[in-house]
Amino acid sequence: MFSRQVLRAARVAAPQRAFAATPVRTYAAAAAANEVQTPVAVFGLDGTYASALYTAAAKSSTLDPTAKALSQLGALVEKDTKLLSILSAPTLSNEDKTAIVAELAKQSGSSSPTVKNFLDTLAENNRLGLLKGVCDKFGEIMSAARGEVEMRVTSAQPLDNRTLNRLEAAVTKSSYVGQGKKLKVTNEVNPDIVGGLVVEIGDRTIDLSVSARIAKMNKLLTDSL
């Protein structure tokens, strides 16, 4: 598990390093000084960090590699359930944080100063626990920048590629997707919907699930009694 590597790095490597990071006010000020604007507004503290990171990456012409690194880090946190609790621990020393940042930067596969400075900033401000949220919000910003419209298809069982491709083709031709936009399709599994599909496109939801039909039927029966 990656969380074990992080703990090992904190125990072994940290005593040999000195902590140095960019405060969030400096990071945000640098972003504000740039004229680059995010293509979509994201909210919350994690959204603030994601927006500042987007601006910094745009300024340094490293948007694509930064997006790849953030995607990798987000996947790591999601896969390793213990990692988030480690990153959120209030007892981490400066040396621990330095070692953890070095390990995260290594696992991100990026040698970009932009990613390293971002991780240093989270560590400096005791916000490493926000990493997953920042990764998600940064992904939203990048999708908007690329003209992507997210379509989340929830099903009781995993859908095969043929079914997903047919759904993508059908929705692409509809009014749900603006001209020049690209669909970004993901499939999530939720056995609770029993059967059918729940399709979310941007801020719109099309509920074709069996559970929704049952709920409507129950309501009709209750109202008629």
N, C-alpha and C positions, 0 to 999 in steps of 0.2 A: 504493500500500500504506500502511496506517495506520502501520506501523513507520517509514516515511520521515517522516511528519508528527511522530511522537514525537521522532525524531532532530533534525529541524529545530527543533522547539520547544525542545529541550534546548540547542541551539547558539545560537539567536537570543534566546529569551525569558528563559532562565534567568539570565543575568548581571544582569538588571534586577529580580530578585526576591530576597527574603530568605527563607530556609527556616524554617518554623515548623510543628511537628506535635505531636500528642499521643502521648506514649510509650505503649507497649503496656500497661505496668503500670497507667497511669491509665485507659486505655480498658477494660481488663479489670476494674479495680476498680469503675468506673462501672456495668458490666454486672452485676457480682456484687452491687452494692448494690440492684439492682432485683429484685423478687420474680418477674419473668417467667421462666419456664422453657421451654426448647426442647421441642417435642413429640416429638423423637426425638434420640437421642445420635449425634453424628458425631465421628469420632476423627482423630487426627493434628493437627499444628500448624495446617493449613488449617482443620480442623474447629473448633479453638479460636477462631480469628478469625471463622469463620462464625457460631458460637454467640454470641460477643460482639456481632457486628453485628446478629443477630436480636434480641437483648435490647435493644440501643440503639434499633433501629428500632421495636420494639414500644412502648418507653417514649415515643418521640416520635410515635407513631401514623403512621408512614411505612412500614409493612411492604410494602404493594403497590407504591408508587413505588420503594422500595429494591430489591425483587425484580425489577422491570422494568429498573432500571439495572444490576444485577448480571448479568441475562440478556444484556443488550446488551454488557457488558464481556467476559463469557465467550465470546460469539460472536466478538468482535473478536480475542481471543487465539487462538481456535481457527482462525480464518480466515487470520490473518497469522502464518505460521510464524516469521518473524524477530523478531516482537514479544517473544516469551517470552525469547529470548536477550538482548535489549536490557534488559528488565525485571530479568533475573537478573544482569546485569553487575556485578561487584564494584567496578568503577572509577568508577561513577557518583558525581559530586560532589553535595553538597547542593543546589546550584543546578540541576543536571540533574534531580534527583528532583522538585524543586518544579515545574519546567517540565513534566515528564512527568505528574505528578499533575494539573496544571491541564488538560492535554490529555485525559487519561483522563476527568476529571470532565466535560469538555465533550462528549466522545464518548458518555458514558453517558446523556446527555440529561436528567440530573437536576441540579436546583439545590439539592437537599437538603443541609443541613450534615452529616447523618448519613453520606451517601456520601462527601462530601469529607473528613470526619474519619477515616473508615475508610481511604481511600487515603493520607492523610497519615500514619496510623499504620503502614501497611505500609512506606511510604517511610522513615520515621524508623528503623524496625527492620530495614532492608535485607531486606524480605520481599515486595517487589513481584513477585518471581518466583513467589510462591504465589497470585497473583491468580486464575488459572484454577481451581485447586483450591478456593479459597474460594468462587468463584462456583458451582462444582458442589455443594459441601457446603451452601451456603445454599439452593440449589434443592431439595436433599433435605429440608431443614428446612421450607421453605415448602410442599412437596408434602404432607408429613405434617400440617402445620397446616391445610391445606385438605381433608384427608381423602382425598387422592389415593393410589392404588396404581399404581405404575409398571409398565407392561407393555412390555417391549422385545421386538420381533419381529425376528429376524434371518433374512434370506432371501438367496438367491444373486443375485436381481435385485430392484429396487425394486417394492414392492407398490402396487397402485392403491388409491384411497380406498374403493372398494366392498368390496374384500377386507379391508382393515383394519377397516372398519365392521362387517362380518360377524363377524370375530374378536372385536372389542370386545363386540358384542352377546352372543355365545356365552359369553365368559369372565365377563361381568358377571352372568350368571344362575347361574354356578357357585359352588362353595364357596371358590374361590380369592380371591374378593372379599368382604370383610365387609359387613355391612349398613350402609348409609349412606355407603359408600366410593365414590369415583369413580375410574375408570380413566384413566390418562394414558398414551396409546399412542404409541410411537415405533417407527420402522422403520429398522433398520440393515442395510446390505448387506455381505455377506461371501461372495465367490465360492467360497471354500474349502469351504463346506458342500455344494457341488455342486447341491443341490436340496432341496426340502422347507423346513421351518421349524424354528427354535429359538425357543421362547417362554419368556421369563423374566418371572415375576410375583412381585414382591417378592424373597424369598429362594428361590423355587422355580423349577426349570428343567424344561421339557418339550422334550426333544430329538427332533424328528421329521425330522431332516435325513437326506439320502441318505448323507452322509459317516459319520454315526453308524451307519447300517444296514450300510454297507460294513465299518466297523471291527468290528462285532459278528460279521459273517459271517466276516471274516478270523480273528477269535479262535476261532470255532467250528471252522474248518478247521484252525487251528494246534493246538488242543487235541485234535483227533481223530487227528492224525498221530503 
